[in-house]
Amino acid sequence: MTASGPVLRIAYLYPDLMNLYADRGNVTCLERRCAWRGITPEIQRLEWNDRLVEAADLYVIGGGQDRQQQLASQGLTTRNADRILSDLADGAAMLAVCGGYQLMAHRYRAADGSEVQGLGVFDAETIHPGSHVPRCIGNVVCDWNESRIVGFENHGGRTYLGPDATPLAQVVRGHGNNAEDGTEGAVAGNAIGTYLHGSVLPKNPHLADHIIKAALVRSAPEFELGPLDDSAEWAAHRGALRAAGLR
């Protein structure tokens, strides 16, 4: 399709470090859903030693293991925190998945007691209870915005929201943030953090469009997202519901 609409600037943070369980597919999904509607997605890939050179409308970061999170934390806190936090304060959107979600909270305390500093986008912290405690693994179904979102989780850390945090969703099946309070993910302004892998957006087209609309608020607030043929996406959504034992 020939682009005829606005430009959407997407900053893809540390794709080589933070890409567990096909999280890269979230960026592909956003690109395609934009292009199909005539929106031009401009992707700025941020590798570990890079500095962000342009403002972004949407930041995307996936999950990674502890070593990758430590490296990503160094890059974020020493080179790119000011740019990211400034854009988010100005209304930019974000999708941060699993390890990326943890990095966008205040801190992650690993099983060995070491701490990884985050950017504090979300009023939350993550604590790994140790290898003796089972990981949170399995299919997840959550209630979100009078609908449901689906995905897959695999995380050892437990994330606890502070008083200024708002959960993204409520767990119907699965563990969510901490396997205790029934919450999943967090929301701060137009930023979303979640433990849902899969990748999460291709089988949750309503969530993908929610993020695209939020990311366009600054540059093209009047632009309307026309409907797409999401039959394949909703079939994948229903398959994830069945995998979780729901219909």
N, C-alpha and C positions, 0 to 999 in steps of 0.2 A: 504494500500500500504506500502511496506517496504521502509524505508528511504534509499536513496542512494546518496543524494545530501548534500548540506551544512546545517549547523545549523543556525537558525534565532532566536536571543535572543530578546524576546519581554518583555518589562516592562509595566505591566498593573497597572496604577496609581489609587489608591483609588476606587476600584470597588464597595465597599459598600456605599460610599458617592456620587459618581458621576456616576449614571446609570439611568438617565431619558430616557423615551421613547425607551427602549430596546437598549441603546447604548452598552450594554454588547455583543450584537450580532456582533459588529464589530470585537471583538477579536475571537469569534467563526468562523467568516467568514475567517479571516486571517489564523487561525490554519488549517482549512479544505483546503483552497486553497494551502497552503504550503504542507500539508501532501499528497495531491493528486499528487503533483509533486515530491515527494521524498525529500522535504525539512523538516528538523526536527525543529518544533517550540518549543522553550524552554520558558515557561511563568514564569516570576517572578511577583507575585502579591504583590503590595505594599499597605499594610493597613496603617491606619492613623499614628500610632506611629512607623512605620518601617523606617529604613534607607536602601537605595539601597546598596547592597553589591557587585554587579557586574555591569560591563558596559552592555549597551543594544544597539542593532542595531535599535530597533524601540520602541518608547514610544507611548502608547495609553491612552487617558483619555476622559471620557464622560462628560455629563452635570449634573448639580445639582442646587438646589435652593440656595438662598442667605446664609442660615445657613451652608449648606454643603460646599459651596464655601469658606466661612470664615475658616472652619476647614481645608479644603484642602490647602488653602493658607498658613496656619501656618505650616503644615507639609512640604510643598514644600520649603518655604523660609528659615525655620530654620534647616531642616535636609537634604534636597536632591537637592537644587538648583545647587550646584557646580558640582555634578555628572551629572545631566541632561544637564546643559549648556556645560560642557566639551564634553560629547558625541555628542551633536548636532553640536558643533564647529568642531568635527572630522568627521562629515558626517553622523551621525545617522539620522534616519527619525522619524517623529512624525505625529500622527493623534490626534488632539484636537478638541472636539465637544462642541459647545455651551458654557456652563459654564467653561469647560476645556479650550476652545479657549480663553475666557476672562481672565482666570488665566495665560495663556501663553503670554498675552500682558502686557503692563506696569501696568495698574490698572483698577479696576472696581469701579465706584462710584454708590452706591446703591441709591434707591429712598429717603432714610432718610438722605442722605448726607455722610454716612460713606463710607470709602474706603477700598477695599480689594487689597492688593498688589499682582502683578503678577511677572513673571520671566523675562519679556521683550524679549521673543523670537521673538515676532512680534512687530513692531513699530506701536502700536495702543493702544487706550484706549476706555473703554466702559462707557457710562453715561446713567443711568436710568432717564428718564425725569419725572417720577412720576406716581402715580396710575391714574391720570386724563387723561393720554395719552394711547390710546389703545395699547395693546401688538401686536407684530408682530407674527401672527399666520396663519398657512395654508400650503398648498402644495407649493413646490418650484421647479422650473425648471431653470437651468442655462446653459449657453454656457461655455464649458470647453474643451480646447485642441482639437478644431475642432470636438467636440462631445457635448453631453449633460449629465448632472448629475441631479438627482432628489432626493427629500427628503421632510421632513416635518419640519417646524420651529415653535417654541413657545418661544419667548424671549421678555422681557420688555426692556432690555438695548439696546442702540444703539452704535455700534462700529464704530469708525472713524479711518481710516488708516492714519499714518504719511507719510512723504515724502520718508522714506526708506522702506515702505511696498509695497508689490505687491499683488493685489487681486487674490484670487484663481480663480474666475469665474465672469461672468456677468449675472445678473438676467434677465431671460425671463418672468417668472411668480413668484410672491411672493415679499418679502420685502428685504431679504438679510441682509447685515450688519446694515443698518440704515434706510431703507425705503426712502432714499433720493438720493443717488448717483449711484444706480444700481450695486454696487459691492457686492460680496458674498465671505466671508472668506478672508484668507490671506495665503501667502506662504513666507517662509524664509528658504533658503537653501533647505533641504529635509523635512522641517516641514510644515505641512498643518493644518490650523485652519479653521473651518467651523461651521455654524449654523445648518447644515442638520442632523436631527435625522432620525429615521426610523426603524431599524438602517440603516445607509447610505450605508455601503459597500455591503451587500448582493444584493441589487438591482442596484448597480453600479459596476459590476465586472471589468470594465476597470479602474476605480479609485482604486479598491483594488489591482489590479496587478501593477499599477503605484507605489503604496506605497511599495509593496513587493520588486519590482525591486530597488527602491531607498534604501530600508533597506539593500539590499544585496551588495550594491556598495563597502563597505569596506571589507567584508569577502569573497565574491564570485562574483567579478565583471564580470567574464566570464560565469556565470551560466545563461542559457537560460530558460525562462519560457515557457514551452510547452503549447499548446492550451488545453482548457478544454471544456467539454460540458456545456455551460452556457445557455441552452435553458430555464431553469426555472428562472434563474436570469434575463435574458432579458425579459421574460414574466412579471416578477414583475416590471421591469423598464417601460415597456409599460403601465402596469396598473397604475403606478404612473403618467405617462404623461396624461393618460385619466382622472385621478382624478383631475389633475390640469387644465383640459379643453383643453389639447393639444393632438395631435396625433403623 
